[in-house]
Amino acid sequence: MYESFWQLDRKPFDSGADERFYYPGESHQGALLKLRYAIESRQAGALLAGASGLGKTLLVQTMRRLLPANFAPLVHIVFPPLVHIVFPQMPPDELLAYLAAELGAISGEELSVGELGGGARHRHTTHESVRAIERLLSENARAGRHAVVAIDEAHLLDDCSALEVVRLLLNFEVDGRPAMTLLLVGQPVLLPVLDRHPALEERLGVKCLLRPLNLEETISYVNHRLSAAGARRPLFDTGALEALYHLSHGAPRQINRLCDLALLVGFAEEQPSITAAQLEAVSDELVVVSPE
């Protein structure tokens, strides 16, 4: 709606995980390096934790693009080497069947996933799903490839039976080496959950904790996204960027929300740039509920 007014090629602060907008902040780059190390050294598991809105999903998407060819072959390869599971709240047998179908270990026609929370209807027992996954991973490893499975929102797995599935996945080996790397992505509440399950926690070779952006990074983040969207000039004045940091506490999702709405308001009011006062007004509107 406002792109033409601000002379932008695309919206700079969309909430989607578009790799063009990945910002290489210190915390994110450190996590990216560690996760790539865990995967490329073919460790059994790794952990990426961070508060909601810090950019975990975008970081995983960026990592996928950077992995060497033997971790990310072209889509015509029968076996997809990286599966990204977004919704782990399934009973263990359904989670295993769903994973087997995503990996291509069983036919997609043999698994029908209904509405989230409604469960999956499948014709495979837990034993059959495990054997199918094991067989496919073995074939994949012998072909010189290494699978990666990323489970997003992994903090929702705070259930003994679900965690047992995770432990089981970490045990798949070929010739004494892990046949896949399992990446757990979730909020920091996942950390004490793992502490209560040392047999699982000690299998995670790498742990990464994302932190919010600092002031300098917040300013750089906004300018980076504006540049990626085709901005020809600065759209936020210095005072606005400083106010943005204090209003957002350096959380990328909150930064995106405030900036997107500020650009919309600025467009509606035909303002030449965004000021601190405009950002503060937008923030107030987001948190204040007016009485009827």
Backbone bond lengths (Angstrom), bond angles and torsions (degrees), N, CA, C in turn:
res aa  C-N    CA-C-N  psi(-1)  N-CA   C-N-CA  omega(-1)  CA-C   N-CA-C  phi
1 M - - - 1.470 - - 1.520 111.62 -
2 Y 1.343 116.73 -43.64 1.462 119.48 -173.58 1.533 113.11 -103.55
3 E 1.333 118.31 0.76 1.459 120.80 -173.83 1.534 112.51 -58.68
4 S 1.331 116.87 -44.52 1.467 120.21 -177.32 1.527 111.27 -63.44
5 F 1.325 116.46 -40.60 1.466 120.20 -178.74 1.523 111.03 -61.04
6 W 1.345 116.46 -42.92 1.463 120.89 -177.76 1.534 111.93 -89.73
7 Q 1.324 117.85 3.27 1.469 123.73 -179.83 1.534 111.22 59.09
8 L 1.314 114.47 51.87 1.459 121.86 179.35 1.527 109.75 -111.21
9 D 1.332 115.68 149.99 1.460 120.53 176.54 1.527 111.72 -81.53
10 R 1.327 116.22 -26.89 1.463 121.43 -178.25 1.524 107.76 -158.25
11 K 1.313 116.53 167.84 1.466 120.14 177.60 1.531 109.43 -69.33
12 P 1.329 117.79 127.34 1.468 120.24 -174.81 1.518 115.32 -83.28
13 F 1.322 117.98 -15.47 1.460 119.25 -172.21 1.525 112.85 -124.62
14 D 1.333 116.15 31.82 1.458 119.65 174.20 1.522 109.77 -61.75
15 S 1.321 116.37 152.11 1.465 121.24 -176.97 1.523 113.05 -83.74
16 G 1.336 118.49 -8.21 1.455 120.68 -178.17 1.523 112.50 -69.27
17 A 1.337 114.97 161.62 1.471 121.26 -178.47 1.526 109.99 -88.36
18 D 1.339 116.57 71.49 1.462 122.88 178.55 1.525 108.31 -91.18
19 E 1.338 115.75 118.83 1.464 120.05 -174.34 1.525 113.05 -62.94
20 R 1.318 118.15 -22.59 1.467 119.84 178.56 1.518 111.39 -63.19
21 F 1.322 117.08 -23.32 1.456 120.81 -175.86 1.532 112.90 -100.82
22 Y 1.327 116.39 7.51 1.473 118.47 177.83 1.526 109.76 -62.84
23 Y 1.331 115.54 127.55 1.461 120.47 179.23 1.527 109.27 -104.14
24 P 1.343 118.20 124.25 1.464 120.93 -176.22 1.524 113.03 -82.13
25 G 1.319 116.66 66.06 1.456 120.31 175.17 1.518 111.21 -68.95
26 E 1.323 116.45 163.35 1.466 120.90 -175.62 1.524 111.83 -58.50
27 S 1.324 117.67 -47.88 1.465 121.40 -178.90 1.527 110.90 -64.94
28 H 1.326 116.72 -42.91 1.456 120.89 -177.94 1.525 111.63 -68.58
29 Q 1.324 116.46 -40.58 1.460 119.71 179.15 1.524 111.20 -66.73
30 G 1.338 116.24 -37.94 1.464 119.76 176.83 1.514 111.42 -63.28
31 A 1.331 116.69 -42.58 1.457 120.55 178.13 1.521 111.22 -65.79
32 L 1.324 116.50 -40.93 1.461 120.90 179.91 1.524 110.59 -61.62
33 L 1.314 117.07 -42.34 1.461 121.74 179.02 1.525 111.14 -62.57
34 K 1.332 116.41 -44.71 1.467 120.17 -178.09 1.523 111.71 -67.69
35 L 1.332 116.75 -40.47 1.462 119.72 179.96 1.522 110.95 -66.42
36 R 1.326 117.19 -41.62 1.457 119.63 176.91 1.521 110.90 -62.86
37 Y 1.333 116.36 -38.04 1.466 119.61 177.66 1.524 110.86 -61.73
38 A 1.335 116.08 -45.35 1.468 119.74 -179.53 1.519 111.26 -61.59
39 I 1.332 116.62 -41.69 1.463 120.45 -177.84 1.521 111.15 -72.84
40 E 1.328 116.76 -47.93 1.453 119.80 -175.31 1.520 112.80 -71.41
41 S 1.332 117.64 -21.75 1.464 120.19 172.63 1.522 111.07 -92.41
42 R 1.330 116.18 5.96 1.465 124.68 173.04 1.524 113.04 58.08
43 Q 1.335 114.61 46.20 1.454 119.68 174.37 1.524 109.74 -77.16
44 A 1.321 116.02 160.85 1.464 120.40 -174.94 1.520 112.56 -70.42
45 G 1.337 117.27 -38.33 1.454 118.45 -174.82 1.514 112.94 -155.15
46 A 1.331 116.02 161.23 1.456 123.01 177.25 1.518 108.32 -151.62
47 L 1.318 115.42 160.45 1.458 121.33 -176.29 1.517 110.21 -128.87
48 L 1.330 116.06 134.04 1.458 122.62 171.48 1.520 107.32 -123.06
49 A 1.331 116.50 113.88 1.465 121.15 -177.91 1.523 109.51 -121.00
50 G 1.306 115.25 149.04 1.455 120.66 177.63 1.516 109.73 179.65
51 A 1.305 116.16 153.41 1.458 120.79 179.72 1.524 110.14 -61.74
52 S 1.311 115.42 160.15 1.463 120.80 178.91 1.519 110.53 -59.12
53 G 1.336 115.51 134.78 1.448 120.31 175.22 1.507 116.27 89.80
54 L 1.335 118.00 9.16 1.462 120.13 -178.46 1.531 113.36 -92.58
55 G 1.333 117.96 -3.77 1.459 119.43 174.91 1.511 115.13 100.00
56 K 1.323 118.15 27.94 1.470 120.63 -178.18 1.527 111.30 -64.79
57 T 1.329 116.88 -45.41 1.462 119.96 -176.91 1.521 111.13 -64.97
58 L 1.321 117.64 -42.46 1.465 120.60 178.43 1.516 110.57 -63.16
59 L 1.320 117.16 -36.76 1.462 120.21 178.53 1.523 110.58 -64.47
60 V 1.333 116.89 -41.57 1.471 120.26 178.28 1.525 110.28 -64.12
61 Q 1.328 117.32 -41.90 1.457 120.44 178.16 1.529 111.08 -62.52
62 T 1.323 116.86 -39.47 1.467 120.81 177.95 1.514 110.73 -65.82
63 M 1.326 116.93 -40.81 1.463 121.13 178.50 1.518 111.23 -60.43
64 R 1.328 116.67 -40.48 1.458 120.88 178.99 1.521 110.85 -57.29
65 R 1.317 116.21 -42.15 1.467 120.45 -178.32 1.523 111.73 -67.84
66 L 1.328 117.54 -29.76 1.463 121.37 -174.96 1.523 113.86 -89.10
67 L 1.326 118.03 -11.60 1.450 119.58 -177.79 1.525 110.86 -65.74
68 P 1.337 117.22 145.22 1.469 120.52 176.90 1.525 111.60 -60.27
69 A 1.320 115.27 166.77 1.465 120.90 -172.20 1.514 113.12 -60.13
70 N 1.325 117.86 -34.46 1.465 118.94 -177.56 1.525 112.47 -73.91
71 F 1.322 117.63 -7.60 1.456 121.70 172.85 1.530 110.77 -103.10
72 A 1.262 118.34 -16.52 1.463 121.18 -179.41 1.522 110.19 -143.22
73 P 1.337 119.86 70.95 1.470 120.57 176.33 1.520 111.17 -67.97
74 L 1.315 116.38 170.29 1.457 121.53 179.76 1.523 110.63 -64.39
75 V 1.324 115.71 159.77 1.457 120.39 -172.91 1.523 113.24 -65.93
76 H 1.333 117.94 -14.56 1.459 117.65 179.37 1.527 111.55 -76.64
77 I 1.320 117.50 -13.02 1.468 120.16 173.62 1.526 108.05 -63.10
78 V 1.328 116.98 135.74 1.466 121.05 -175.96 1.511 111.31 -61.52
79 F 1.332 117.19 -40.77 1.461 120.03 -176.42 1.511 110.36 -95.50
80 P 1.331 120.09 117.40 1.468 121.01 176.19 1.514 109.84 -76.79
81 P 1.326 119.37 121.48 1.454 121.46 -171.62 1.513 114.57 -77.96
82 L 1.315 118.62 -17.00 1.460 119.16 179.28 1.516 108.70 -131.51
83 V 1.316 116.77 118.19 1.458 122.41 178.21 1.521 107.56 -111.59
84 H 1.323 116.82 132.29 1.464 121.60 -177.05 1.521 108.22 -113.69
85 I 1.328 116.55 102.31 1.459 121.93 -179.28 1.523 108.30 -90.68
86 V 1.312 117.09 121.45 1.463 121.36 -174.05 1.520 111.98 -96.57
87 F 1.311 118.04 -24.55 1.463 119.81 -172.86 1.530 110.88 -127.92
88 P 1.333 117.23 95.58 1.461 119.85 -174.20 1.528 114.89 -87.12
89 Q 1.326 119.58 0.72 1.458 120.20 -176.66 1.527 111.07 -80.34
90 M 1.325 115.58 72.87 1.449 122.80 175.97 1.518 107.98 -132.26
91 P 1.314 118.16 152.67 1.455 120.22 171.55 1.525 109.46 -58.72
92 P 1.327 118.85 153.82 1.468 121.58 -175.12 1.525 114.50 -54.18
93 D 1.351 117.66 -43.36 1.459 118.67 -177.84 1.530 110.66 -66.04
94 E 1.350 117.52 -36.68 1.452 120.45 179.71 1.531 111.39 -72.45
95 L 1.340 116.07 -36.89 1.457 119.74 177.81 1.522 110.65 -63.15
96 L 1.325 116.89 -42.18 1.458 120.16 178.67 1.525 111.63 -66.56
97 A 1.324 116.58 -41.52 1.462 120.07 179.09 1.531 110.38 -65.46
98 Y 1.337 116.40 -40.37 1.457 120.78 179.02 1.525 110.50 -63.93
99 L 1.337 116.68 -44.08 1.455 121.11 178.59 1.523 110.70 -62.89
100 A 1.334 116.42 -42.69 1.464 120.09 179.04 1.522 111.03 -59.89
101 A 1.327 116.83 -40.38 1.461 120.77 179.14 1.524 111.21 -68.53
102 E 1.350 117.42 -42.11 1.457 120.51 179.13 1.523 111.79 -63.51
103 L 1.328 116.56 -37.35 1.456 120.70 179.04 1.521 112.24 -73.70
104 G 1.316 117.09 -17.95 1.455 120.57 -175.97 1.506 113.07 90.19
105 A 1.339 116.73 12.41 1.458 120.68 -179.81 1.517 111.51 -74.69
106 I 1.336 116.45 -26.71 1.461 121.32 172.61 1.521 107.55 -130.76
107 S 1.301 117.02 159.05 1.451 121.54 -178.51 1.521 110.50 -67.87
108 G 1.340 115.56 140.15 1.453 119.61 176.84 1.515 112.31 -61.21
109 E 1.344 116.67 -23.56 1.459 120.01 179.35 1.524 111.77 -71.56
110 E 1.347 115.30 -16.41 1.451 119.45 -178.32 1.517 112.22 -90.23
111 L 1.339 117.02 -0.78 1.464 121.55 -179.56 1.510 108.32 -133.89
112 S 1.326 115.95 127.59 1.460 120.75 177.75 1.509 108.55 -123.64
113 V 1.326 116.31 110.04 1.463 120.83 -178.67 1.524 108.21 -95.82
114 G 1.326 116.33 120.52 1.453 121.28 179.88 1.500 111.29 -85.32
115 E 1.309 116.36 -153.49 1.447 120.63 179.73 1.515 109.41 -64.58
116 L 1.339 116.59 147.37 1.453 121.01 178.75 1.518 109.41 -55.90
117 G 1.313 114.83 132.59 1.452 119.32 -177.63 1.515 111.40 92.10
118 G 1.335 116.99 -15.88 1.455 120.42 -179.65 1.514 112.81 -90.69
119 G 1.342 115.43 -10.30 1.452 118.49 176.26 1.514 112.36 90.06
120 A 1.320 115.27 174.29 1.452 122.14 179.63 1.517 109.25 -115.98
121 R 1.296 115.56 137.76 1.460 120.63 177.84 1.524 107.11 -102.42
122 H 1.300 117.30 118.11 1.452 119.87 -175.24 1.522 110.10 -139.74
123 R 1.329 114.46 165.78 1.453 120.39 -179.76 1.518 111.07 -112.46
124 H 1.341 116.26 29.26 1.459 120.24 -178.92 1.528 109.85 -125.90
125 T 1.318 116.06 136.74 1.452 120.74 173.26 1.524 108.80 -79.43
126 T 1.338 116.20 168.34 1.458 120.08 177.03 1.522 110.68 -58.03
127 H 1.316 116.53 -42.62 1.464 121.05 -179.47 1.532 110.33 -61.37
128 E 1.306 117.40 -43.50 1.461 120.73 -178.98 1.529 111.05 -65.95
129 S 1.325 116.97 -39.56 1.467 120.03 178.93 1.521 110.79 -64.68
130 V 1.333 116.46 -44.01 1.461 120.91 179.46 1.519 110.56 -60.93
131 R 1.328 116.60 -45.74 1.469 120.50 -179.18 1.532 110.35 -64.15
132 A 1.329 117.26 -39.25 1.460 120.34 179.94 1.525 110.64 -65.51
133 I 1.331 117.16 -43.47 1.463 120.73 178.17 1.518 110.49 -63.97
134 E 1.320 116.47 -44.93 1.464 121.83 -178.94 1.528 110.75 -60.23
135 R 1.312 116.90 -44.03 1.458 120.95 -179.15 1.531 110.87 -64.39
136 L 1.335 116.30 -44.49 1.454 119.67 -178.44 1.525 112.04 -67.13
137 L 1.336 117.22 -41.34 1.457 120.66 178.63 1.522 111.38 -63.29
138 S 1.318 116.13 -37.23 1.459 120.22 178.14 1.521 110.96 -63.45
139 E 1.329 116.73 -46.20 1.460 120.95 178.63 1.526 110.80 -63.15
140 N 1.308 115.79 -39.86 1.455 120.64 -179.89 1.521 111.65 -64.16
141 A 1.345 116.84 -44.80 1.459 121.38 -179.00 1.521 111.17 -65.60
142 R 1.320 116.95 -39.20 1.463 120.12 -179.42 1.520 111.37 -70.82
143 A 1.328 116.84 -17.16 1.465 120.84 174.89 1.532 111.26 -87.49
144 G 1.332 116.90 4.18 1.459 121.10 177.33 1.515 114.74 87.19
145 R 1.323 116.69 13.28 1.462 120.21 179.58 1.533 110.24 -108.74
146 H 1.311 114.96 162.78 1.461 121.14 179.61 1.519 108.47 -134.99
147 A 1.314 116.78 124.62 1.460 121.35 -176.21 1.526 111.43 -83.86
148 V 1.322 114.79 151.76 1.462 122.30 175.01 1.518 107.59 -132.37
149 V 1.324 116.22 128.87 1.457 121.28 176.39 1.522 108.07 -120.19
150 A 1.326 116.42 118.91 1.462 121.64 178.01 1.523 109.12 -103.39
151 I 1.323 116.90 123.32 1.466 122.21 176.69 1.520 108.13 -106.36
152 D 1.326 115.30 107.52 1.467 120.57 179.67 1.531 109.48 -82.05
153 E 1.330 115.64 159.09 1.466 121.98 -177.29 1.535 110.26 54.57
154 A 1.319 115.96 40.16 1.466 120.63 -175.26 1.518 112.70 -67.66
155 H 1.332 118.50 -15.19 1.467 119.92 176.52 1.525 111.82 -65.40
156 L 1.342 116.34 -16.47 1.462 119.82 177.02 1.527 112.33 -76.86
157 L 1.306 116.53 -3.52 1.466 120.92 -179.25 1.527 112.00 -87.95
158 D 1.323 117.89 21.72 1.463 121.41 -178.94 1.524 109.77 -73.98
159 D 1.289 114.50 67.47 1.462 121.99 -177.87 1.521 106.38 -151.54
160 C 1.320 117.33 132.45 1.468 120.90 -173.85 1.524 112.19 -58.34
161 S 1.323 117.48 -41.21 1.463 119.95 -178.10 1.524 110.95 -69.92
162 A 1.348 117.61 -38.79 1.459 120.12 178.47 1.522 110.75 -67.99
163 L 1.327 116.80 -40.40 1.457 120.22 178.43 1.525 111.62 -66.58
164 E 1.309 116.51 -28.17 1.459 119.65 176.00 1.525 110.36 -66.80
165 V 1.333 116.85 -35.31 1.460 120.48 174.97 1.526 110.04 -62.54
166 V 1.344 116.68 -43.57 1.458 121.21 178.82 1.524 109.99 -60.93
167 R 1.334 116.70 -45.43 1.471 119.68 179.10 1.519 110.96 -61.18
168 L 1.322 115.61 -38.51 1.460 120.36 179.26 1.522 110.69 -62.87
169 L 1.327 117.01 -42.34 1.458 120.37 -179.80 1.528 111.58 -62.92
170 L 1.326 116.67 -33.19 1.465 120.44 179.35 1.520 112.50 -71.33
171 N 1.318 117.09 -13.66 1.465 121.05 -176.79 1.519 113.68 -90.74
172 F 1.331 118.74 -7.76 1.461 120.07 179.85 1.525 109.50 -67.26
173 E 1.325 116.05 121.09 1.457 121.25 -178.96 1.517 110.75 -134.52
174 V 1.335 115.42 155.22 1.458 123.07 172.33 1.523 107.21 -133.68
175 D 1.314 116.78 122.47 1.470 122.17 -178.17 1.528 111.36 56.12
176 G 1.331 116.44 37.94 1.453 121.20 176.17 1.513 115.47 79.13
177 R 1.328 117.87 5.54 1.464 120.82 178.97 1.520 109.43 -121.24
178 P 1.344 118.14 150.36 1.463 119.82 178.72 1.521 111.85 -55.49
179 A 1.316 115.82 134.64 1.465 120.90 179.42 1.518 111.61 -85.32
180 M 1.325 116.88 -8.94 1.457 121.48 -179.97 1.522 108.72 -159.20
181 T 1.320 115.46 160.38 1.462 121.47 172.50 1.519 107.74 -110.19
182 L 1.314 115.76 126.16 1.463 121.63 178.79 1.521 108.49 -99.75
183 L 1.317 116.04 122.16 1.460 121.85 -179.67 1.518 109.32 -107.88
184 L 1.330 116.33 115.28 1.462 122.03 177.12 1.526 108.88 -94.67
185 V 1.320 115.78 123.55 1.463 121.75 -177.28 1.523 107.94 -121.89
186 G 1.319 117.04 121.21 1.457 118.31 -177.86 1.510 112.91 -168.27
187 Q 1.314 115.61 -176.13 1.451 122.14 -179.79 1.536 110.08 -80.53
188 P 1.342 117.60 162.58 1.472 120.26 -174.87 1.523 115.19 -58.29
189 V 1.337 118.66 -18.96 1.469 119.50 177.63 1.526 110.93 -62.95
190 L 1.331 116.81 -13.78 1.461 120.45 176.58 1.521 111.73 -68.49
191 L 1.331 117.66 -27.31 1.468 121.46 -175.37 1.531 112.71 -63.08
192 P 1.344 119.71 -50.87 1.474 118.44 177.24 1.521 112.88 -65.37
193 V 1.337 117.29 -28.05 1.460 119.95 175.97 1.526 109.60 -61.71
194 L 1.321 116.17 -45.30 1.462 120.08 179.60 1.521 111.39 -68.26
195 D 1.325 117.22 -33.69 1.465 120.19 178.10 1.527 111.30 -61.18
196 R 1.336 116.41 -29.15 1.466 119.73 179.00 1.525 112.14 -82.18
197 H 1.325 116.50 -3.58 1.465 121.23 179.31 1.530 108.68 -131.22
198 P 1.347 117.13 71.97 1.471 120.53 -173.97 1.525 113.84 -59.29
199 A 1.326 117.99 -30.72 1.466 119.86 179.08 1.520 111.51 -63.50
200 L 1.312 116.38 -29.25 1.458 121.34 177.12 1.522 110.76 -86.42
201 E 1.324 116.07 -44.02 1.467 120.69 -176.20 1.523 111.84 -60.20
202 E 1.321 117.43 -39.93 1.463 119.91 -175.90 1.526 112.90 -72.74
203 R 1.333 117.84 -9.77 1.461 120.63 176.90 1.531 112.06 -85.94
204 L 1.324 116.48 -8.53 1.465 120.48 179.50 1.522 109.05 -87.72
205 G 1.314 116.20 107.22 1.457 120.40 -174.84 1.512 114.27 -71.96
206 V 1.324 117.26 -23.77 1.463 122.05 -176.93 1.520 108.89 -136.79
207 K 1.336 116.34 138.14 1.462 122.29 173.47 1.527 108.78 -127.53
208 C 1.322 116.40 130.87 1.459 121.75 -179.76 1.520 109.40 -125.83
209 L 1.316 116.03 135.82 1.462 121.17 178.67 1.519 108.83 -123.15
210 L 1.334 116.43 115.56 1.461 120.63 178.54 1.523 110.55 -78.45
211 R 1.297 116.32 143.59 1.469 122.09 175.44 1.527 108.94 -119.20
212 P 1.330 117.48 162.05 1.471 120.04 176.77 1.531 110.99 -65.12
213 L 1.316 115.77 163.81 1.462 121.82 176.48 1.525 110.28 -74.71
214 N 1.330 116.80 146.87 1.462 119.44 172.72 1.526 108.91 -85.91
215 L 1.322 117.47 -177.31 1.467 121.04 -175.71 1.520 111.57 -59.74
216 E 1.322 116.31 -49.63 1.470 119.80 -179.03 1.521 111.16 -60.55
217 E 1.325 116.81 -41.80 1.455 120.46 179.79 1.528 111.54 -68.60
218 T 1.327 116.93 -35.65 1.458 120.10 177.97 1.522 110.98 -61.07
219 I 1.318 116.49 -45.59 1.463 120.77 178.09 1.525 110.42 -62.67
220 S 1.327 116.02 -45.03 1.461 120.27 179.68 1.527 111.38 -65.13
221 Y 1.324 116.41 -37.32 1.467 121.81 178.91 1.524 111.17 -60.88
222 V 1.328 116.71 -47.11 1.467 120.75 -179.56 1.527 110.19 -63.15
223 N 1.328 116.68 -45.64 1.462 120.01 -179.62 1.527 111.48 -64.83
224 H 1.319 116.60 -36.14 1.466 120.88 178.76 1.526 110.93 -63.80
225 R 1.311 116.59 -45.58 1.459 119.72 -178.65 1.522 111.53 -69.08
226 L 1.323 116.72 -37.31 1.465 119.53 176.81 1.531 110.54 -63.88
227 S 1.324 115.97 -42.01 1.463 119.84 178.54 1.524 111.27 -63.39
228 A 1.348 116.69 -41.74 1.460 120.90 179.20 1.520 111.44 -64.99
229 A 1.328 116.42 -24.66 1.463 121.11 179.43 1.523 112.23 -89.97
230 G 1.351 116.54 -0.10 1.457 119.92 176.16 1.511 115.75 93.37
231 A 1.346 117.81 17.78 1.470 120.10 -179.25 1.526 110.93 -61.66
232 R 1.331 117.10 136.10 1.468 121.94 -179.93 1.523 112.56 -96.42
233 R 1.333 116.99 -10.57 1.468 120.99 -177.48 1.516 109.12 -155.68
234 P 1.339 118.23 165.05 1.464 120.05 176.04 1.521 110.52 -64.74
235 L 1.330 116.68 135.98 1.467 120.93 -179.46 1.526 112.27 -108.36
236 F 1.332 117.97 -15.94 1.462 122.87 179.28 1.522 107.74 -118.98
237 D 1.326 117.76 128.72 1.457 118.29 178.45 1.531 110.15 -77.08
238 T 1.328 116.64 170.86 1.469 121.46 -173.46 1.524 111.72 -59.52
239 G 1.321 116.99 -42.94 1.462 120.49 179.35 1.509 112.15 -62.78
240 A 1.331 116.59 -35.74 1.462 120.64 179.21 1.522 110.87 -66.16
241 L 1.316 117.37 -40.69 1.470 120.65 -179.13 1.528 110.97 -67.50
242 E 1.320 116.31 -37.68 1.466 119.12 177.39 1.527 110.18 -67.16
243 A 1.331 116.87 -42.11 1.464 120.39 177.62 1.520 110.62 -63.84
244 L 1.321 116.49 -37.61 1.458 121.43 179.75 1.523 111.33 -59.44
245 Y 1.316 117.02 -41.73 1.461 120.50 179.62 1.528 110.92 -61.63
246 H 1.315 116.57 -45.00 1.465 120.00 -178.50 1.526 111.83 -70.03
247 L 1.317 117.49 -32.54 1.466 120.78 -179.78 1.527 112.04 -76.36
248 S 1.315 116.12 -33.55 1.470 120.74 -175.26 1.513 113.55 -96.34
249 H 1.340 116.96 -14.95 1.468 122.19 -174.95 1.523 111.51 57.81
250 G 1.319 116.80 25.91 1.454 121.19 175.56 1.512 115.15 76.38
251 A 1.331 118.49 15.10 1.468 121.70 179.35 1.529 108.86 -88.90
252 P 1.329 118.47 117.81 1.468 120.50 -175.85 1.524 114.73 -53.84
253 R 1.322 118.89 -40.54 1.457 119.20 -179.10 1.528 111.43 -63.77
254 Q 1.325 116.66 -40.07 1.462 120.26 178.19 1.524 110.99 -69.27
255 I 1.334 116.34 -37.80 1.463 120.08 175.45 1.527 109.85 -58.93
256 N 1.328 115.82 -46.75 1.469 120.30 -179.63 1.529 111.20 -59.57
257 R 1.316 116.19 -44.51 1.461 120.08 -176.97 1.527 111.21 -64.00
258 L 1.334 116.52 -46.52 1.461 120.23 -179.26 1.529 111.56 -65.13
259 C 1.334 116.14 -44.23 1.461 119.40 -177.76 1.524 111.41 -66.79
260 D 1.315 116.91 -40.85 1.464 120.38 -179.18 1.527 110.72 -61.29
261 L 1.323 116.49 -47.45 1.462 120.00 179.78 1.521 111.91 -68.06
262 A 1.339 116.94 -35.12 1.466 120.01 178.69 1.527 110.50 -65.02
263 L 1.335 117.04 -39.50 1.464 120.17 177.71 1.528 110.87 -66.07
264 L 1.331 116.10 -35.59 1.460 119.80 177.55 1.533 110.83 -65.63
265 V 1.329 116.17 -46.08 1.462 120.44 179.56 1.535 110.62 -64.81
266 G 1.337 115.66 -42.27 1.455 119.73 178.77 1.516 112.10 -61.05
267 F 1.343 115.61 -38.25 1.463 120.75 175.82 1.533 110.20 -64.25
268 A 1.324 117.33 -45.67 1.469 121.22 -177.94 1.524 111.18 -63.19
269 E 1.335 115.61 -35.18 1.463 119.89 -178.35 1.525 112.89 -94.82
270 E 1.349 115.82 1.28 1.463 122.76 179.24 1.527 111.56 54.66
271 Q 1.325 115.50 47.51 1.451 121.60 178.64 1.530 109.97 -84.31
272 P 1.337 118.11 147.87 1.471 120.28 179.58 1.524 113.19 -74.77
273 S 1.332 117.67 -24.70 1.463 122.57 179.03 1.528 108.73 -160.77
274 I 1.322 115.62 172.58 1.460 121.10 -178.96 1.527 109.26 -97.49
275 T 1.325 115.92 131.12 1.458 121.77 -179.87 1.522 110.70 -106.79
276 A 1.333 115.34 169.85 1.460 120.41 177.60 1.524 111.21 -61.40
277 A 1.319 116.61 -40.07 1.466 120.42 -179.01 1.526 110.88 -61.62
278 Q 1.323 117.03 -39.64 1.470 119.81 179.44 1.525 111.29 -66.40
279 L 1.333 116.86 -41.29 1.467 119.96 178.52 1.524 111.12 -64.50
280 E 1.309 116.31 -41.17 1.464 119.85 179.60 1.525 110.63 -65.00
281 A 1.328 117.09 -37.83 1.464 120.60 177.94 1.524 110.58 -65.42
282 V 1.324 116.45 -40.92 1.472 120.57 177.70 1.519 110.20 -63.35
283 S 1.320 117.00 -43.11 1.446 121.03 179.94 1.519 111.16 -63.44
284 D 1.315 117.15 -40.83 1.466 121.66 177.95 1.534 110.85 -60.99
285 E 1.315 116.07 -40.60 1.470 119.66 -178.85 1.518 111.27 -66.59
286 L 1.331 117.04 -29.57 1.459 121.11 -178.88 1.519 112.56 -74.62
287 V 1.330 116.94 -29.82 1.464 120.52 -173.01 1.527 113.57 -105.67
288 V 1.326 116.59 -15.64 1.467 119.08 -176.64 1.540 109.07 -101.33
289 V 1.301 115.95 130.31 1.458 121.37 175.51 1.510 108.04 -103.17
290 S 1.316 116.72 116.21 1.470 120.38 -178.12 1.516 110.32 -74.82
291 P 1.355 118.19 141.51 1.458 120.73 177.96 1.523 110.98 -68.99
292 E 1.315 116.32 152.55 1.474 121.62 178.37 1.523 109.34 -64.03
